Amino acid sequence: MNKIRLAANQENIEKIVDGISIFAEQNGFSLDVRRKINISIEETLVNIINYAYPECDGEMEISYRKENDTKLIVEILDNGIPFDPLSIPKPALTATLSDRKVGGLGVLFIRKLTEDVRYRRDGNANILTLIYTK
């Protein structure tokens, strides 16, 4: 298992995404799947940076591994405010722009770009697990 622990700031997003993408490429994940990985990981990290630590600096811990030669499992942990992104209702995409609520599209992207997404709160930690299949 690979593990990265970095400050929750914009400057670290590219480093994290690149590391996971290289790992995925080395383990035979297609370019299409790697693009999905990159977009969904970036969106997740941006949400953590913008919302998990509203009044202080924080850290993120990202671990990733290959499972059964066909899956990439990425776990993203933060100790920010409790937040289950999967509890957000899906946005009303068919509503007119003036009737739609702001937000929710990032979580929709994450759901669409992964095989599975899981959330759990463990003590003071938010843990989001993203699963991708070759």
C-alpha positions in Angstrom: 0.0 0.0 0.0 1.2 3.5 -0.9 0.5 6.3 1.5 0.9 10.1 1.2 0.3 12.6 4.1 0.3 16.2 3.1 -1.1 19.6 4.1 -4.6 20.2 2.7 -3.8 22.9 0.2 -4.1 23.5 -3.5 -0.3 23.2 -4.1 -0.4 19.5 -3.2 -3.2 18.4 -5.5 -1.1 17.8 -8.6 1.5 15.9 -6.6 -1.1 13.5 -5.2 -3.0 13.1 -8.5 0.2 12.5 -10.5 1.4 9.8 -8.0 -1.8 7.9 -8.2 -2.0 8.2 -11.9 1.6 6.9 -12.4 0.7 4.0 -10.0 -2.4 3.2 -12.1 -0.5 3.3 -15.3 2.2 1.0 -14.0 -0.5 -1.4 -12.9 -2.2 -1.6 -16.4 -5.1 0.8 -16.0 -6.2 2.3 -19.3 -5.9 6.0 -20.2 -9.7 6.3 -20.0 -9.7 4.9 -16.4 -6.7 7.1 -15.4 -8.6 10.2 -16.6 -11.6 9.2 -14.4 -9.2 8.6 -11.5 -7.6 12.0 -12.0 -10.8 14.0 -12.2 -12.5 12.3 -9.3 -9.4 12.4 -7.0 -8.9 16.1 -7.9 -12.5 16.9 -7.2 -12.4 15.1 -3.8 -9.2 16.9 -2.7 -10.6 20.3 -3.7 -13.7 19.7 -1.6 -11.6 18.7 1.4 -9.3 21.7 1.0 -12.3 24.1 0.6 -14.6 22.7 3.2 -13.0 20.3 5.8 -10.9 22.9 7.6 -12.9 26.2 7.5 -11.1 27.7 10.5 -7.7 26.0 10.6 -5.0 24.3 8.5 -5.3 20.6 8.1 -3.8 17.5 6.5 -5.0 14.8 4.1 -3.8 11.2 4.1 -4.2 9.3 0.9 -3.5 5.6 0.6 -3.9 3.5 -2.6 -3.4 0.0 -3.6 -4.2 -2.5 -6.3 -6.6 -5.3 -5.4 -7.2 -8.6 -7.3 -5.2 -7.2 -10.3 -8.4 -5.4 -11.5 -9.2 -2.8 -8.9 -7.6 0.4 -7.6 -8.7 1.3 -4.1 -8.0 4.9 -3.0 -8.8 6.0 0.6 -8.7 9.7 1.4 -8.7 10.6 5.1 -9.1 14.0 6.7 -9.7 15.1 10.2 -12.0 18.0 9.2 -15.6 18.7 10.1 -17.8 15.5 9.7 -19.1 15.4 6.1 -20.7 12.5 4.2 -20.7 13.5 0.6 -22.9 10.5 -0.2 -25.7 12.0 1.9 -26.1 14.9 -0.6 -29.1 14.3 -2.9 -28.4 14.1 -6.6 -28.8 17.5 -8.2 -31.9 18.1 -10.3 -30.2 18.2 -13.7 -33.4 18.5 -15.6 -34.5 21.6 -13.7 -34.0 25.1 -15.2 -30.8 26.9 -14.1 -32.8 29.3 -12.1 -34.6 26.4 -10.2 -31.4 24.4 -9.5 -29.6 24.6 -6.2 -25.9 25.5 -6.3 -23.5 22.7 -5.6 -23.7 18.9 -5.7 -22.2 18.5 -9.2 -18.7 17.5 -7.9 -20.1 14.7 -5.8 -22.2 13.6 -8.9 -19.0 13.5 -11.0 -17.2 11.4 -8.3 -20.1 9.0 -8.2 -20.2 8.7 -12.0 -16.4 8.3 -12.5 -15.9 5.5 -9.9 -17.0 1.9 -9.7 -18.0 2.5 -6.1 -17.7 5.2 -3.5 -17.9 4.6 0.3 -17.9 7.0 3.2 -17.3 6.3 6.9 -16.5 8.4 10.0 -13.9 6.8 12.2 -13.3 8.8 15.4 -12.4 12.3 14.2 -11.7 11.1 10.6 -13.7 11.4 7.4 -12.7 8.4 5.2 -13.8 8.4 1.6 -13.0 5.2 -0.4 -13.0 5.4 -4.2 -12.9 2.2 -6.2 -11.9 1.9 -9.8 -11.9 -1.1 -12.1 -9.6 -1.6 -15.1 
